[in-house]
Amino acid sequence: MGIAAVLIYKGRHTQTLYYHLGSDEEHMVHEVESVGILLRLHILSSRKSKKASAIIGVDNQAAIKAFILDLRNPGHHLTREALCIASKISKERKKGGKTSIH
């Protein structure tokens, strides 16, 4: 199972990150989607311009809903890490744009 995170800025593809997690016997789709969110946040945190808003697109409801849970179940360590990175991005941006997951 692999993940790709793509940054599109002003309608143009500007950056892509790829990661191969392993076989589908070793990992669940929810876990892969969570790693994808981490990759996308990594791209955002490495950008010089922090003022633009960002939308992270995810096609897995379990990965999205994990952000409103108590984060104590297996695999939620990835969501906790995503929240930590998102918080750092938010602090760096202060008056800049917002990041949301859809």
Secondary structure, DSSP 8 states (H G I E B T S, - for coil): -EEEEEEEETTEEEEEEEEE---TTT--HHHHHHHHHHHHHHHHHH-S---S-EEE----HHHHHGGGS---STTHHHHHHHHHHHHHHHHHHTTS--EEE-
